[in-house]
Structures are given as C-alpha cells and as structure tokens.
C-alpha cells in the first residue's frame, strides 16, 4: 500500500504469507505480528531427524481468542523445493496427516544434505461445543520461518577482539580474517564478569560472506570514569545461530591521551595501512611527508566523528607518481593532539 498521507491508518502491517492487520487497540511490539508465535530451535537434530517443540501461543493476529485451540498443522519449506528469495517464507508442504494436538512434532523425513524451515498454523474449533478436530478451521497466519534443521556449518575466523579507554569513552575493535554467512554482530556489557550482561551494540553485517580481512569498531559513551566493564562479542549467522567469543575487560579513563596509531606493514613495498583513533569529533588531517618535511600526499582531510579509522598509502604522491624507496613520515592532526610516525618504503 502506498501511503499518500491522506488515509488514516487503523494499524500496522507485516508480510509473511498474508498481509496482517494489527489492530490499534493491541499493544505495539518492536517486531512484526507474524513473529508472535515463535517455534524454537529443535531440541535434537540428527541426520534426517528434527524434533520441534513450541509453546501454546497466547496471541494470534487471526483470532484474538486462543482458548479454543484444537491443535496445529505443521508446514515445511526445503531449500531444494523453493527458489530464493521465497525459500523459508513460502511453506508448500503440510507434514501432518491429522491435527497435531500436542506442542511437539518429530520430522524424520528430512532429505540428506537439504535444508528445512518449519512453521505451524493454529487449528481452532468453530465453537466451544465442538471437540472433533476435523471440524476445526485453520488460522490464516503462520508462525515465523524457524527453526532451521540440517543447516550447513558457517564459520567466522575472528583474529582479534580488544578494548581500551580514553576521554571517558570505551573503544572496542575486532577483526576477522574471513567470514562465511555472518548476519550481524552483537556486544553485551556488564560490570560483573559472569552475570548482568546487557546488549549495547547490534549491527547487521554489510558483507556476510567475504574471504578478506575486515575490521570493526564500536564506541561506548555510556560509561563512568574509574569503573571497570566487561564486554563479550557474538556473531549471529544467517541461520540465527549465536556464537559467543571471549570476554574482555576495560577500565574507563578520563584522560584524553593520544592513542598511538598502528601501521602495518612497516617497512612496506606496495601498501601500508595506518589505523588511528579519534577520541573527539572534529577536523582531522592525515598527510605523508618526506624527510625534508615536504607534503608527498594527503590521505585524509575533513571532519571525522569519534571512532577508529584506517587509511592506506599506496606509495604514490599527490600526482599519482610512485615515490622512491626510503624513509617517510605520516602526520596525524586532530582536535586535541597531533602525532608523527615513521614509514619505510623499500
């Protein structure tokens, strides 16, 4: 529906197999209505077998009264059946021959090497006097396209996860050498190493699969000077699996000291990367100069927010000519401080 601004809307809409009207008298959730009935991950998954377990729903967009539930119909979507992007959204197979009256179901017909998504529809009795399941009517709406069974393994090759503090902020940085099917990153924080963790960062991965190294950062401003915080990192793959990595500890410092940039490789032949931290937003410049102090080229000049940045010098001057081998310097100027470091090209 195109919103022309001339129509008074009575609710919110979400798309799964159907368009769902969400009445405005219902509570507003941060997720679509079709996510109200979650079928959790199978308790046991083995080759060809998935055991599905779910809770009796308390809400249904197709029928606000869930007291008259007779049972459930189970549906499956397999990767080999449905072409993307419908896979996992369209469910062409109904698995059960009769209404499932319990909140469990075992699927032992998963083809080897295939991927399966599951959903269910609620079956209601037409009135409180009917007990025969064959007389029931099915809800219009599916549970979400989960869980997933018999999914291929996905991997994240995490090479570093570090944190430090400057200017009453915490800077978190991590690096992967390669990624296969990563959907998002999540960071939880606590003042206790074992309990009380809460999510402070969640960001979708712009490139879920890449064979190249990738660096990420997060700036935590909601911290107190002198206190110690614990951070743990998780990657969430495209199948919904969460993998937690190690916990790091950072004590918050109020001092605005310069953080020494990291230069790799150095000495270098073709390219060298300069990684630096900006603790106060403002104008920043990063220049390459020769041993006589003459500017060879400018890698960056402009405004940068607080954060962690990386710029690469390819050994070329401002006129795109390759410079001779020798000693050079990079000069980083920011709002509060400047830093000069040495580069060797061979």
HUNORNOR-V712515 format. One record per residue. N is the residue number from 1. RES is the residue in one letter. BURIAL is 1 if it has 9 or more other C-alpha atoms within 8 Angstrom, else 0. Layout:
n/res/burial
N/RES/BURIAL
N/RES/BURIAL
This chain:
n/res/burial
1/X/0
2/X/0
3/X/0
4/X/0
5/X/0
6/X/0
7/X/0
8/X/0
9/X/0
10/X/0
11/X/0
12/X/1
13/X/1
14/X/1
15/X/0
16/X/1
17/X/0
18/X/0
19/X/0
20/X/1
21/X/1
22/X/1
23/X/0
24/X/1
25/X/0
26/X/0
27/X/0
28/X/0
29/X/0
30/X/0
31/X/0
32/X/1
33/X/1
34/X/1
35/X/1
36/X/1
37/X/1
38/X/1
39/X/1
40/X/1
41/X/1
42/X/1
43/X/0
44/X/0
45/X/1
46/X/0
47/X/0
48/X/1
49/X/1
50/X/1
51/X/1
52/X/1
53/X/1
54/X/1
55/X/0
56/X/0
57/X/0
58/X/0
59/X/1
60/X/1
61/X/1
62/X/0
63/X/0
64/X/0
65/X/0
66/X/1
67/X/0
68/X/1
69/X/1
70/X/1
71/X/1
72/X/1
73/X/1
74/X/1
75/X/1
76/X/1
77/X/1
78/X/1
79/X/1
80/X/0
81/X/0
82/X/1
83/X/0
84/X/0
85/X/0
86/X/0
87/X/1
88/X/1
89/X/1
90/X/1
91/X/1
92/X/0
93/X/0
94/X/1
95/X/1
96/X/0
97/X/0
98/X/0
99/X/1
100/X/1
101/X/0
102/X/0
103/X/1
104/X/0
105/X/1
106/X/0
107/X/1
108/X/0
109/X/0
110/X/1
111/X/0
112/X/0
113/X/0
114/X/1
115/X/1
116/X/1
117/X/1
118/X/1
119/X/1
120/X/1
121/X/1
122/X/1
123/X/1
124/X/1
125/X/1
126/X/0
127/X/0
128/X/0
129/X/0
130/X/0
131/X/0
132/X/0
133/X/1
134/X/0
135/X/0
136/X/1
137/X/0
138/X/0
139/X/1
140/X/0
141/X/1
142/X/1
143/X/1
144/X/1
145/X/1
146/X/1
147/X/1
148/X/1
149/X/1
150/X/1
151/X/1
152/X/0
153/X/0
154/X/0
155/X/0
156/X/1
157/X/0
158/X/1
159/X/0
160/X/0
161/X/1
162/X/0
163/X/1
164/X/1
165/X/1
166/X/1
167/X/1
168/X/1
169/X/1
170/X/1
171/X/1
172/X/1
173/X/1
174/X/1
175/X/1
176/X/1
177/X/1
178/X/1
179/X/1
180/X/1
181/X/1
182/X/1
183/X/1
184/X/1
185/X/1
186/X/1
187/X/1
188/X/1
189/X/1
190/X/1
191/X/1
192/X/1
193/X/0
194/X/0
195/X/0
196/X/0
197/X/1
198/X/0
199/X/1
200/X/1
201/X/1
202/X/1
203/X/0
204/X/0
205/X/1
206/X/0
207/X/0
208/X/1
209/X/1
210/X/1
211/X/0
212/X/0
213/X/1
214/X/0
215/X/0
216/X/0
217/X/1
218/X/1
219/X/1
220/X/1
221/X/0
222/X/0
223/X/1
224/X/0
225/X/1
226/X/0
227/X/0
228/X/1
229/X/1
230/X/1
231/X/1
232/X/1
233/X/1
234/X/1
235/X/1
236/X/1
237/X/1
238/X/0
239/X/0
240/X/0
241/X/0
242/X/0
243/X/0
244/X/0
245/X/0
246/X/0
247/X/1
248/X/1
249/X/1
250/X/1
251/X/1
252/X/1
253/X/1
254/X/1
255/X/0
256/X/0
257/X/0
258/X/0
259/X/0
260/X/0
261/X/0
262/X/0
263/X/1
264/X/0
265/X/0
266/X/1
267/X/0
268/X/1
269/X/0
270/X/0
271/X/1
272/X/1
273/X/1
274/X/1
275/X/1
276/X/1
277/X/1
278/X/1
279/X/1
280/X/0
281/X/1
282/X/1
283/X/1
284/X/1
285/X/1
286/X/1
287/X/1
288/X/1
289/X/1
290/X/1
291/X/0
292/X/0
293/X/0
294/X/0
295/X/1
296/X/1
297/X/1
298/X/1
299/X/1
300/X/1
301/X/1
302/X/0
303/X/0
304/X/1
305/X/0
306/X/1
307/X/1
308/X/1
309/X/0
310/X/0
311/X/1
312/X/1
313/X/1
314/X/0
315/X/1
316/X/1
317/X/1
318/X/0
319/X/0
320/X/0
321/X/0
322/X/0
323/X/0
324/X/0
325/X/0
326/X/0
327/X/1
328/X/1
329/X/1
330/X/1
331/X/1
332/X/1
333/X/1
334/X/1
335/X/1
336/X/0
337/X/0
338/X/0
339/X/1
340/X/0
341/X/0
342/X/0
343/X/1
344/X/1
345/X/1
346/X/0
